[in-house]
Each structure stands twice: as C-alpha cells, then as structure tokens.
Amino acid sequence: MRQKLKSGTFAWKELRNYNFILENKTANRLIHSLSPYLKQHAYNPVDWHEWGEEAFALAERENKLMLISIGYSACHWCHVMAHESFEDQETADIMNKYFVCIKIDREELPDVDQIYMDACQLVNGSGGWPLNAFTLPDKRPIHAMTYAPKAQWQEILNSIQNLWKSKESAAYEYAEKLSHGIKNLSLAPLIKSEENNGEKLSHLVLESFKSQFDGVYGGSRRAPKFPLPSNWQFLLKYSEVYGDKEASEMALFTLKQMALGGIYDAVAGGFSRYSVDQKWFAPHFEKMLYDNAQLISVFAYGFAVSKNPFYKKIALDCLHFCKKEWKTAEGIYQSALDADSEGVEGLYYTYTFEELKTILGEAHTLFCTYFQCSETGNWEHGRNILFPIKSLEEAAIDYGIEEALFKATIENNLSQLYYYRSARIAPGLDDKCISSWNNLQLKALADSALYFNDTALLEEAIELEKSIEKEFYIEGKLKRISKNGSAKIDAFLEDYATYIEALLSLYQVGLNEKHLLKAKALSEECIRLFYREEKRYFAFTQTAHLIAEKFDINDDVISSGNSIMAHNLYTLSWYFDREDWRKISMDMLQGVSELLRKSGPWYSHWAALSLRTETNCIQHLMSSENGAKDPEYFSLINHPNTLFGHIGTNTEIPLFKGKEYKNINLVYRCENKTCGLPVKF
C-alpha cells in the first residue's frame, strides 16, 4: 500500500546534497559520517552509532541488545519511518534506553545488509528497506523486520526488550536458530560431477521466460516490476545464437514498454528503480546509477540487434541524464536521486493539469492526450505521471499529424517542462561514488561506443576508466566508496567483478592491450582475495567476519558477482590460454545448473554464460599498425561468443603470439583457438 503524504510532512530544511538540519536539534555522532544516508539521521534524537567496534563494545559492556537499522538515501519508506519514529522523541527515548542503535548505509556495507536481510526473509518470508534487525551483543539476530508505523514500532521495541530481560535464554535460542538458517542460505551451490549429457540449459531458461512473459505489458506477469536488464540481455543474445525471433521480440517489446512507461522520465531521461504496477505506469521515483547504467547497455544492444533508432535514442538520453546529474569534477559518477522532494514522493516529476495548461498553453491539449494526463490527474493528489504508451511515430499516425511536426511539437513541450521543473526543489542527491556502479557506467559507455560505432563515447569511456583507477584504486587496494577525494571500505567481489567486466568491454571497442592486461591482473587479485577453492566459488567479502560467509549467486537487479566473474574468466581464458580459469568458470556454471533448470530467469547471467559455451568461441584478430577493423566486424559484433583482438608489436597476449605483422592489414579468424590462414583487408 502506498503511503500518501502531503507537502511539508517532513520538518526538514532540504539541501541538494541531502544534508538535512532539523531546527533546534542537537547533532548525534552521525554528523561526522561521509554517507548521505547516515547524515539524514544526524539530527535524530536517537543516539545512533555507526557500525563498528565502539558500538559492539558498548553493547557487550552494558549487556544490551543492538538495534541495527539499514537503508539508503533514496529509499522512500526509510524516510517515512525516520519521520514517524526516529525523529520522534518518545520513540527515540525507548530506543536509547534499551538498545545500542546502529545506522547502516546498505550501499556502503552490502555484506552486513545481506546477513540481516537473510534474517528478515527467514522471519517474515519477505524483506525490504528500511531493514531493522535486533541482535545479541555478539551481532547474531533474534528478530528482523522492515517498516512499521510508530505505534507498532514502539510495541515491538518494548516486546523485544521484555524478552531480553525476562527470557534471555529464549533470545539465545532464537539467535541460534536464525544464525543456523542464515548459514544454510549462505551455502555455495554444490559442484556436481555428472555431465549435462548434451542438454542445453539456455533452451530450458528460454522456456521459463516464455511461460512467465507478460504479452500485454512486457516483462514478467507480476507487480511490482523491476527492469532486470540481464533478463532482456539474455533473450537478445539467445536470439542472436539460435535465430529465435520470439526471444528477441519479448526483449525488445519489454524495453519499448519500459521506455514508454511512467518508469521512464520523458522530460530529462533516466529510469526509476521500479514500477509498483504491472503496466510500468507508476514508478517508485528514486533513480539509481546502477539501473540506468545497465539499461543503457541493454538498450544499446537492442539497437544493435534491431537497428531501430528508438533504442539508441533512449540509451543516449540516459547517458546524457547520468552525465548531467551524477558526473563529478573528478570524472566519476554519484549514486542516486531520491524518490521524494519536499516530503512527497514523485512531486518533482509529476504535474497538475492546470500546471500543464499554464506551461504549454494551447499545446497542452495534444500533449495531455499523448501522455494520458487528465484534469483530475492520473495519479495521486490530482497529479499526472507522463505515460505515453505509444511511440511518437505511432501516435503521429493515429492522430493524423505529420510525423516530423508532431515530434518537434512534443520535444518542444518537454523542453518547456524541463525548464519549469528545474525551478522546483529537486530530489535529494546521494553524492557518494560507488566502485561497482561506476564500473557498470564504464561498461555502458563502452557498449554504446561499440554498438553505435561512436568514437566520442569511446573517449568518454577511456577517461572514466582513468578516473575510476585514480579515485578507487588506492595504494594497491581497490576501495568501495569515494567521496570528496576520500576513499574507504575495502572493495567487495562485485566491485572487482564489474571492473574486470567493464575493462573487457572497453577492450572490445578500443582494442587497447593495456585494458586486457589490467583485466587479467585484477582477475588474479580477485582470485587471491575472494576465491574459495573448497567451495569453488567466490565469496562476497575478502575475509569472513560475519555470521556466515556469503556467496552471491542469483542474478537480481545487478548480476551476481559470481556469474560476472565466471564470464570474465571464460573470456580471459581464451586470450591468455588459461585452462585453469576456464575450468573455474565451467565448474561454477555446472554448480548452478540445477538452479538454471528450476528458476532460470533468476539466474539469467549464468544462462548467458551457458549460451556462450553452447557455441564455438570465435576470435577475430586484426594485425595492423592503425588498428583497422575487419570488414566483417560489424556483422559479427552482436554474437555473444565472438571476441576481437588487435595484434600489436611485442604483444603480451598468448593468443596473439606469432601473428605480428608490420605495415600490413591482416585478419585471423580463430575458432576455439585454432586459427585459419590470415586474410588481407
């Protein structure tokens, strides 16, 4: 159920960097945090601590339970609970009296978030944010939950404190059971010894997609709907390998429906995190870098497959949005824009009919018809979400208007709305920069440069890669978070995996050997830090320091670190003749084979790896002084199991050895490392 809020609900003085100050309040220790989310709570009367030894020692010393509250800056329901409970003195008094209260930014500490989210799933059968976990002083949870209204929250606080004081042994029993459940959830899939007997897992996954597909609105038949870019990427790649037209049609239709839905910001570009309904109409208005970066890649690939300029335009508009809203002076990208402004979700992005009439004048009639805006509003509080449903070309035909004129009119109207909207109080900005999300943006730029054959985008990608290395790779260590020139928190598996993946994408378009060598070096480092040979998977963290060591397997809103690394090692094994890396990759894939059979769409990036193994790996290697590309290059560029290489002099790449030529353009076509004779081009 959506919470309906009126403007001014929050007694916040709102600044662009999300540093809220409550009048006549004293700052707590979160005022010193670099996290915008933690700083949102710096003027709460709750005596918040950051996650760390100081809080743990206090809980041990005073024999108090810990209340660990986890969220992120763009989270609407986190704001609601903060306003109702954490800003309320009465509620804060209960929290401070009975608990050591800890605030965590889930984007900074995803490993901690995963553990307590598992607890929440075990207790409730579902999860989400804000995530509130009650734990023993040793950090083992006894209860976990999401949002609760103030009265219910106070009851829960008192109930859990009564349990701790009157039945401490029961609390320890709960902790033991929950910890056991978390450890079971954290187990890596078993590697089975039997072969697949020629079974093509990708076919089974495709059938799962077909059975769940929403033929009316695109995506799966469920609500809420998340973009899940790896799903549509898999279907497009499947179509390229097997010529299955239905697979590409499902993917392209879904991408089109998303881009014509309320989830997409027609005024400024950029996708919201998800749609609360089945039609992609009403978004949860927060915008995240990770969503947009991945969607740029899949829309760019959609263009490469379909040649429809609609998909290219959406990708380019999203690139422009990310650059304008999030790119820093240091050349890296910030994280997110909030769902709320002035205490109201979606206020910044929606319009009353009277506003549209005033802004657009006589043009408002056609505009409102196209975007389905009404006098009473198509959403809450009499406001309108722009929801076109049809492309400009389709609508022009329906309305009997010349296409170029209709496009020019609507684009002019959108420009007017952009300038009008710019004068509003903007949603809060989460200005911390996250390693893995910047890597996804690097891949988005590289993929766009490749599929659009755009040298300017390639240069942007090269510059972003330099900035990523400078801002996140500090004194020989990759870091998770960078803000104001300060980097902190050792990188997690997803930070390494996405960096390697982005470098491989950058190599495919730029053919600069140093990017391939850097991907190899980072892979060696990633294996040393995260690979657990006895499990045959990569752990999420560098060291086991929590209740259980997590192995990230399923492909959700971001593909799992393990599936990304499996792709990376498979790719690098061809260039560097590393059979050991290929074996790691194939063992990991075999370990998830049963999961692919049962729940393929939730493991779509693994399915894409299976797809690659079902066909021969083709390498097109170009030898020339100027890096000229094979004429066949763009006819093969869409195939998911084709790798390209540029053979320079003094190459360090084993696949290129013995193929160096000067002053002559040659191309080798190799199949599974067996190369034919070179051909001049």
N, C-alpha and C positions, 0 to 999 in steps of 0.2 A: 504493500500500500504506500502510495506516495504521500510524503508529508507536505501539507500546504502551509506555506509561510507567507506572511505579509512583509512588505518592505519595512525595514527598520527593526525587524525582530531581534537582530543582534546589536547589542550596545557597543559596537566596535567602531573605532576610528580606523578606516581601512586605507592602507597604503599599497602601492603597486608591488612591493616586494614581500607582501604578506606579513609584515611586522606589525601586528595589532597591539594597540596600547589601550587598556581599559582605564578610564579616568578614575582617580582616587584609589588605585590599587597598587600594591607593592609587588615588585617582580620576584618570582621564585628563581631557583637556580637554572632553569631552562633558558633564561635570558642570555646566557653565555654560549648556547648551542649554535652551531652553524646550520642546523636543519631548520628550514622554514616551517615545517610542521611542528617541531618542538617549540619554536618561538611563538607559534599561535597560542600555546598554552603557558607562556611565560608569565602572564598576569592572572592566571587562575589562582584561587585561594587554596587549591590542592598543593601540597608540599611535594611536588614532582621531583624525582631523581632521573638521571639518565641511566641506561643500562651499564652496569659496571661494578667493580669490586666494592666501592663505597656503599652502594645500596645493599649488596649482598651481605656485607659485614654487619650493617645496621640491623638487618632482618635476623641474622644469627644472634647478635648481641641482645636484642630485645625480644627474641623469640616471637616475632611477628610473621604473619603471612605476607607475601608480596602480591600486590595487585599490578599486573603488567598490562598496560593499555597500549594497543598498537593501531596505527592508522597511517594516513598520508595526507599531504596538504590539500589535494584536490578532492578529497572524499566528502561528499555532501552529508552523509549520515554521521560522519565523525564530527562535523560542525554542529549538527543538531544535538548530539549527545554532549558536546562540550558546552553548548549554551544552556541546555536544560540542567545538566548535572555538575560539570566540572567548574562552571562559573558560579554555581550556587553555594553560598557559604554553609548552609545547613548540611548539604550533601558532602561538601569538602571536609567539614568537621568530622563526620563519620569516617571518611576515608583516611584522614590524617591520624585519627585516634587509634584505629585498629590495624592499619596496613602500612607497609612501606610501598609507596606508589611510584611506579616506574613508567615513563612515557618512551615509546619507541617509534621511530620512523621506519616503517616496513621496507622502504626503498633503500635505506641505509643498511639495515640488518635483515635481509631476507631469510637468512638461516634461522634466526630466532623466530621470525614470523612463521616459518614453515612448521617448526616444532609445535607452537601453540595453536596454529591453525589445525594441525592434525588432532590435537586435543579437543578443539571445538567440534570438529567433524565427528569424533568418536562420541562426544557427549550429546550432540544435538542432531547429528545426521546432515548438517549443513554448516556453512561458515560464511565469513564476510568481514567487512570492516565498518565500524570500529571493532576490533577484536580485544576482548578483555579476559585475561587469564588470571586465576587465583592460584598461587603456588606456595609450597612449603619454602622455608628459608633456603633449602638446597636447590630451588628452581623447578622441582617436579610439580606439575599441575595437579590440582584436585578438582578444578572446575574451569570451564571456559564458555564464553558466550559472546554474542555480538551486541547490537544496540538494545537498550532498554530505556523506557521513559523514566523520569526521575523517581516517581513513587515506587515503581517496581525495582529500580536500581537500589534504592535505599533499603527495601526489604531484603534484597539479595545480599547486600553488604552486611546487614545485621544477622541474617541467617548463617552466612558463612563464618562470621566471627563467633557466633554461638556454637557452631560445630567445633571450631578450633579450641574453644575454651572448655567445652563440656565433653566432647568426644574426640580428643586429639588422636586416639588410636584409629578411629574411623577415617580421619583425614589422611593418615598414613596409608591406610588400606586403599582409599581412592587413588592416592598418588601412585601406589604400586601398580594398580590395575591400569591406570591411564598410561603410565610410563611403559608398561609391557605392550599395550596396544600401539603406542607411538613407535616402539622399536619394531613391531611386526609390520607396520605401514612403511617403515623406512628400509625394509629389506630390498636388496637389489634382485632383479629377476634372475632365476636360475638359468645357467647356460646348459641347454640340453645337448646330448651327444648325438642324437639321431639326426639324419639329414631331412630336408624337406621333401625328398622324393620328387623333385622337379616341380613342386607346387609353387605357383606364382602368387605370392602374398598380395601383390598390388591388385590383382583381379578381385580378391576377396574384399579388400578395402573399398574398391570402387563399388561393389555391390552394396556394401554398408551405406555408402554415401547415397546411392540411388534410393535405397529403402527409406532413408530419413529426409530426403530432399523436399523442400517446400517449393512446389512448382508454381505457386501463385506469387510469392513474395521473394523467393530466393533464400539461400541459407537452409538451415535445418528447421523442421516443424516444431519450434519451441519459442517461448518467450521467458526471460529477456533474450535478445540476440546479440552476440558478440561478433566482431568482424572475423576473427580467427583466420588470418591471412595464409597460414601454412596449409589449410584445407584446400583453398582455391588454387594455390600454387601447385599442390599435388595433382589436382584434377587437370590443370592445364598441361602439366608435364606428362601425365598419363596419356592425354590425347596426342601429344607430340610423338610419344614412343609407339603407341598402338593404333593411332589413327581413329580413336573412338570419338566421334563427333559429339555424342551426348555428354561426355565428360567435360569437354571444353564449353559446351553450351550451358551446362549447370554453373560452371565457374564464372563465365562472362555475364550470364544473366544475374547472378548474385552480386557481382561487382557493380553492375549497372544499377540494380535496385538500391544498393547502399548509397551510391553516388547521387541518386535521385531522391533519397530519403531525407528525413529530418536529421538523421545522424550526421549528415554532411553539411558543413557550413557553406551555403551557396554564396554568401557575401564575401568571405575572406579566405575560403579554403580550409581544409583540415577536417578530420573526422573526430567525433566524440567517442568516448570509450565504448559505449554500447547503447542499444535501443531497448527500452523497457517493454516494448510491444513486439508483435510478430511482423509488423509491416515496415520496420525501420523508421517509423514516424517520430516517436517521442524519445529523444536521446537522454541519457544521463550525461549532462552537458560538459563534464570535465574533458579536457583534451590532453592526451599523453603523447610524448615524443615516441615511445616505443610502438604505439598503434600506428601512428602516421608514417613512421619510417618503414615499417613492414608493409603497409598498404601501398606506399609509393613503389616498392619493389614489385609487388604483385600486379599493380595497375600497369607498370612499365612492361612487365612480361605479358600481360593481357593484350597490350598494344602489339607487341612483337608477334604474338600468335594470331591475332585477329586483323591487324593493320587498320583497326578502327581508331580514328584520331580522338574519339571521345575519351578513351582510356589514357591516352597520352596527355590530354588536357588536364584531367583530374590529377595525374601524377605530378605534372609541372606546377599546377596550382598549389598542391600540398607542399611541394618543395619550397615554393615561394613563401607559403604560410610559415613553415618551420624556420626558414631563414630570417624572416621578418620578426617573428615573435620570440624566438629562442636562441638565435646565434649570438654569442658573446663577443666582446672585443678580443678575447684570446682565441677565437676561432672555433670553440666548441659549443655544444648546444645544451640549453637548460631543459628542465624536465617536463613541466606541466602547467596548464592553466586550470583554475578551479571551475567547478560547476556553478558556484554561487557568486553573486555580486550584490552588494547592499543587503545581504542576508537572505536573498531569494534565489532559488535555483533557476537558471535559464533566463534571468531577467535581461542580461546583456544581449542575448541572441534572439529575443522574441519581440513582437510588436503588436500594439493595439491597431485596430482598423483605422481609427482616427489619426494615429501617427502616420500610417502608410498613406492615407489620403492627403495629409498635410505635406509630407515629404515629396510625394510623387505627383501631386496634382491630378490632372485628368488621366495621366498614365496609370493611376492606381487601379482602375477597373480591370484592364488587361493583366496587369501584374498580379492582382489578387486572384483572378481566375486561374492563371497559370500555377501559382504557388498555393492554391486552395486556402486562401485567407478569407475569413468572414467577419461580419460586423460584430458578432457575438464571440468571436475567437474560436480557433480550432483546438486550443489547449486550455490551460488553467488560467484563472483570473482574467478572462476575456482577452487573452493574448494569443498571438498566432506564431506557429512554427512554420518556416518556409518549407513546403513539401510538394515539389513539382510533379513527381510520379513519372512524367514523360520527359524525354529529351527535348531540347529546343527545336530540333529538326522535326520530330514527330508532332509537337504541338503546333508548329507553324502550318503544317499540312492540315491538321484538324481545324484550325482557326481560319484557314484560307488566307493566310498572310504570307507575303514573300519572305523566304527564309532569312535572307541577309538583313532585311529590315527588322524582322522580329528579334533576331539575335542582338542586333545593335540596340534595340529598344530595351530589352531585358538587361543587357550588360550595363547600359547607362543607368537604369533603375538600381541595379545592385551597387554601382559606384556611389550613387546618391545615399543609399542606405549605409554604405561603409563609412562615409564621412559623418553621417548623422550619428551612427553608433560609436564612432571614435570619441565623441564628446561625452559619452556615458562613463560612469565609474566602471572600470574594467575588472574582470575577474582577477583574483589573486594569482600571482606568478610564483611557482616553485623554482627558484633560481639556482638550486644545486645542480651540478652536472654529474651524470651517472655514466660510468665507463661503458657498460654493455649497451645502453640506449644510444650513446654516441656511435658505437660500433654499428648498430643497426642503421643509423643515419648515414654512416660512411658507405655501407652496403647499398643503401637506397640510391645514393649519388652515383656509385659505380655501376649499378644495374641500369639506372636511367641513361648514363653515358653510353653504355653498351647497346641497349635496345633502341635508343634514339640516335645513335652514332653522333654524339654531341661532345665535341672537344672541350667546350666551356665547362660542361658538367664534370668532365674528367679532371680538369684543372681544379675545380672546387673539391673534388674527392681527394686529390693528392694533397691539397692544402689542409683539409680536415684531418687526414691521416697524420700529417706532421704535427698538428695541434694536439691530437689525441696522445701521441707519444710524449710530447712535451708536458702536457698537463696531468697525465695519468701514470706515466712510467717514471717513477721517482727513485733514484739511487738503486737502479737494478730491480725494482719491485713494481709490479702493476697494482694500482690502487683503484678502489671502487668509486670514491666520491671526490670531486674537485669543486671548490667554491672560493671565490676571492683569492685565487692564487695559492690556496692551501689544499693539499690532497690528503685524504685519510681513509682508513679502513682497507685492509688487505683485500685484494680482488677475490671474487668467488669464481667458481667454474664458468658461469655464464659470461663473465667479463672476459675471460681468456678465450672461450669458445667463439664468441661473437667477433672478437678482434681478429682471430685467425680466419674465420669465415669471410669477414669483410676484406681482409688482405687478399684472399684468394679471388674474390670478385673483382677487386681492384687490379689484380694481375691479369685477369681475363680480358679486361678492356685496355689497360695501359701497356701490358706486356713488358713491365719493368722488372727485371730479375730480382732486384733487391726486395720487392714486396713478397715474392715467392720464398726467398731465403729467410725473411723475417717471419713468415708464417711457419716455416719449418722450425726456427729457433724457439718461437713461442709454444709450438706444439711439444717440443722436448721439455720445456719448462712446465707446461701444463701436465704432462705425464708424470713428471717428477713430483709435482705438488699434489695432484688430485687422484691419479690413477691408483686403484686398489687392486693389485694383481689377484688376490684371493677371491675378490668379488667379480673381477673382470669388467668393472665399470668405474666411472669417475665419481668421486664424492663431491658434494656441493661445496664443502669448505676445505681449506688447506689442512686443518687439524681437527680432530674430533674433540670438541669442547662442550658439547651439549648432551642432552639425554640420549640422543641417538644420532648416528652419522647418517645424513640424508643422501639418497641417490636420486637425483632429479631425472625422471624417465618420461613422463607423459608430456605431450605437446599441447599446451594450453594457449593462452593469449600470446605467449612467446614460446617458441620451440624449446624443448628441454636442452640443457647443456650437454647431456649425453648424446642425444641424437645429432646435435650440431657437430660435436667432436667426432662422432662416427663418420659423418660426411667429410669432415676436414681430413681425417686420417686416410680415408679411402682415396680422396683426391691427391693428397701428398704422396701416397704410396706409389702412384704411377710416375710422378715426376722424379722421385728420389729413390726408386727401386727399393722400397721398404716393405718387404713381405711381412715383417713383424707388425707394422702398422696396419696393413690390410687385414691381418688375422685378428687384431684387436677389434677393428671395425666390424668384421664379419661375425665374430663371437658375440659382440654386443647386439647386433641385429638378430642373430639366432635366439638370443636370450629373450627378446621381446616378441618373438614370432607368435606365441600363443595369445599375447595381448593384441597383436595385429589382427589375428583371426576373430577374436571376440569383440574388440572395441576399436576397430581400425581408425575411425575418424578422430579419436583422441590421441592417436599416435601417427599423425599424418606425415610428419617429417621423417619418421622411421620408414613409413610406406614409400616416401620419395627415394630413400636410400635403397630399399628393396627393388624399386623400379630401375635404379641405376645398375644394380647387379644382374638384372634380367636381360640386359643387352650388353654387347661388347663395348668396352671403353675405346672411343675413337680419339686419337690425338692428331691435331693438325699443327705441324711445327714449321714455322717460317724462318728462313735464313736469308737475311738481307741487311745491308748497312742502315737502311732507313726504317726498318720495321714494317715494310709494306705488307698488307694483309692478302691472304689467299682470296682469289675471286669467289671461291665457294664459301667464304667465311660467313657471310650474312644469310646464306641458305641453310647453314647448319647451326647457327647461333642459338636457336631455340631448343635444340635437343639437349636433354638433361645429362647425357653421358658423353658429351663432346668437350674435350679440353684443348686449349690453344696455347701455343708457346712461341716465343721469339728467340731464335738461336743467335746469340751474340758471340763475339770472340772471347776466349778464355772463360767459357761458361763453367759454372759450378753445379749445374743441374745434370745428374747422370743420364736422364732421358735424352739430353741434347748432345752428349759427348760423341765426337766423331762425325758430327754433321755440320761443323762450322765451315762456312764459305765466305769469301770476301768478294765484294763487287759483283755479286750475282744474286738474283732473287730466286730462291728455290722453296718449294713446299714439300714436306714429307707427310704422307698420310699413314699413321700407325694405328694398328688395331691390336689392343691388349699388348702393347709394347713391341709388336712385330711390325717393322716399318717397310713400306714398299720403296721403290726407287724414287728419288726426288724428281719433281716436275718443275720446269721453269715457269715463272709467271711474271 
